[in-house]
């Protein structure tokens, strides 16, 4: 009987310790913010979204715009650089199980979550808040497709980049490898937004 009391005491102590740890740092669960959203960090100095492949490979093209004005003034030509997303390759055909759907919240299945950068350009444009990114995960836990679907469009490239760099638990169905579909949530700016 004393062994049973000792075991019960250890169990209660373990549960109390877990509750205390959660109360001390409720906002940190696997490096994520409270509520499950993965918090963005400020853009480091010298960071270039184009060099880092932000936005899934946006290609810059120069467009010439000619303004026609009245007969008294000469027409002016100005050059503007426009970023257009490069076409993404489609994931290879999969003949196995697919777990989840586009409404499945996956933030708690992340093994390592890459944090997006809240870029200076996005901050200057007043972009903040939550961004949902729909992801397709292969049988090894690697993200093979990520597309932002909500939030400010200035935040989409960094949210997609972070989603592509994240790693997940290996999805399986009945012990067999599977792919998974769902979404991640990223928070840009303070939690009050």
C-alpha positions in Angstrom: 0.0 0.0 0.0 2.8 2.5 0.7 4.0 2.0 -2.9 0.6 3.0 -4.2 0.6 6.2 -2.1 4.1 7.0 -3.3 3.0 6.5 -6.9 -0.1 8.6 -6.5 2.0 11.3 -4.8 4.5 11.3 -7.7 1.6 11.5 -10.2 0.0 14.5 -8.4 3.4 16.2 -8.2 4.0 15.7 -11.9 0.6 17.1 -12.8 1.1 20.1 -10.5 4.5 20.8 -12.1 2.9 20.7 -15.6 0.1 23.1 -14.6 2.6 25.4 -12.9 4.8 25.5 -16.0 1.9 26.3 -18.2 0.8 29.1 -15.9 4.3 30.6 -15.8 4.7 30.7 -19.6 1.2 30.4 -21.2 2.3 32.2 -24.4 5.0 29.7 -25.3 4.1 26.3 -26.6 6.7 24.8 -28.9 7.8 28.4 -29.8 4.4 29.5 -30.8 2.2 32.3 -29.5 -0.8 31.8 -27.4 -3.7 30.5 -29.4 -1.5 28.6 -31.7 -0.4 31.4 -34.1 3.3 31.4 -35.0 4.6 34.9 -34.3 6.6 36.8 -36.9 9.9 38.4 -36.0 11.3 41.8 -37.2 13.3 41.7 -40.5 17.0 41.6 -39.7 19.2 44.3 -41.2 20.6 43.3 -44.6 17.8 40.8 -45.3 16.5 40.7 -48.9 13.2 38.9 -49.5 14.1 38.4 -53.2 17.5 36.9 -52.3 15.9 34.6 -49.7 13.3 33.4 -52.3 10.5 35.1 -50.5 7.1 34.7 -52.1 7.9 31.5 -53.9 10.2 33.0 -56.5 8.9 36.3 -57.6 10.4 37.4 -60.9 11.1 41.1 -61.5 10.1 42.6 -64.9 10.6 46.1 -66.1 7.6 47.7 -67.7 7.8 50.9 -69.7 4.9 53.3 -69.4 4.5 56.0 -71.9 2.3 58.9 -70.9 0.7 60.8 -73.7 0.0 64.4 -72.9 -1.3 67.4 -74.8 0.3 68.6 -78.0 2.2 71.3 -76.2 4.2 69.0 -73.9 6.4 66.1 -74.9 5.4 62.6 -73.9 7.4 61.1 -71.0 8.6 57.5 -70.5 9.0 56.1 -67.1 10.2 52.6 -66.0 8.5 50.7 -63.2 9.7 47.4 -61.8 6.8 45.0 -61.1 7.1 41.8 -59.1 5.1 38.9 -60.6 5.1 35.5 -58.9 6.8 32.8 -60.9 4.6 29.9 -61.8 4.8 27.1 -59.2 5.3 23.5 -60.3 2.4 21.2 -59.3 3.2 18.6 -56.7 3.8 15.1 -58.1 0.7 12.8 -58.4 0.1 10.9 -55.2 -1.7 7.5 -55.1 -1.8 7.1 -51.3 -3.9 8.4 -48.4 -4.4 12.1 -47.8 -5.1 13.2 -44.2 -7.1 16.3 -43.4 -8.6 19.0 -45.6 -8.2 22.8 -46.1 -9.9 23.4 -42.7 -7.5 21.3 -40.6 -5.5 23.4 -38.2 -1.9 22.1 -38.3 0.0 24.5 -36.0 0.3 21.8 -33.3 1.7 19.2 -35.7 4.7 21.3 -36.4 8.1 19.9 -35.3 10.1 23.0 -36.3 8.3 26.2 -37.3 10.2 28.7 -39.3 9.3 32.2 -38.3 8.3 34.7 -41.0 9.9 38.2 -41.1 7.7 41.2 -40.6 9.4 43.2 -43.4 10.1 46.9 -43.4 8.0 47.2 -46.6 5.0 45.5 -44.9 5.3 47.7 -41.8 5.6 50.8 -43.9 2.4 49.7 -45.7 0.6 49.3 -42.3 0.3 45.5 -42.8 -0.2 43.4 -39.6 -2.5 40.8 -38.3 -3.1 37.1 -38.9 -2.3 35.2 -42.1 -3.6 31.7 -42.9 -1.4 29.6 -45.2 -2.8 26.4 -46.7 -0.1 23.7 -46.9 0.4 20.3 -48.5 2.7 18.0 -46.6 4.5 15.0 -48.0 4.9 11.6 -46.4 8.2 12.7 -44.8 6.8 15.8 -43.1 8.1 18.3 -45.6 5.9 21.0 -47.0 5.6 20.7 -50.8 3.1 23.5 -51.4 2.1 26.6 -49.4 -0.4 29.3 -50.4 -1.5 32.2 -48.3 -5.3 32.6 -48.3 -6.2 35.3 -45.8 -4.7 38.5 -44.4 -2.8 41.4 -45.9 -1.3 40.6 -49.3 2.0 42.3 -48.3 2.5 39.6 -45.6 1.7 36.6 -48.0 5.3 36.1 -49.4 6.9 35.8 -46.0 4.2 33.6 -44.5 4.5 31.3 -47.5 8.3 31.2 -47.2 8.1 30.3 -43.5 5.5 27.6 -44.2 7.7 26.1 -46.9 10.6 25.9 -44.4 8.6 24.3 -41.6 8.8 20.6 -40.7 5.9 18.4 -39.6 5.3 15.1 -37.9 5.2 12.3 -40.6 1.5 11.8 -41.5 0.3 8.2 -41.6 -3.0 6.3 -41.9 -3.2 2.8 -40.4 0.6 2.8 -40.2 1.0 3.6 -43.8 2.6 6.8 -45.1 0.2 9.5 -46.2 0.2 13.2 -47.2 -1.6 15.8 -45.2 -3.5 19.0 -46.0 -4.3 21.8 -43.7 -3.4 25.3 -42.7 -1.0 27.3 -40.5 -1.6 30.6 -38.9 1.1 33.3 -38.6 0.8 36.5 -36.6 2.5 39.7 -37.8 2.7 42.5 -35.2 1.5 42.6 -31.6 -1.1 40.2 -30.3 -3.6 43.0 -29.9 -4.0 43.4 -33.6 
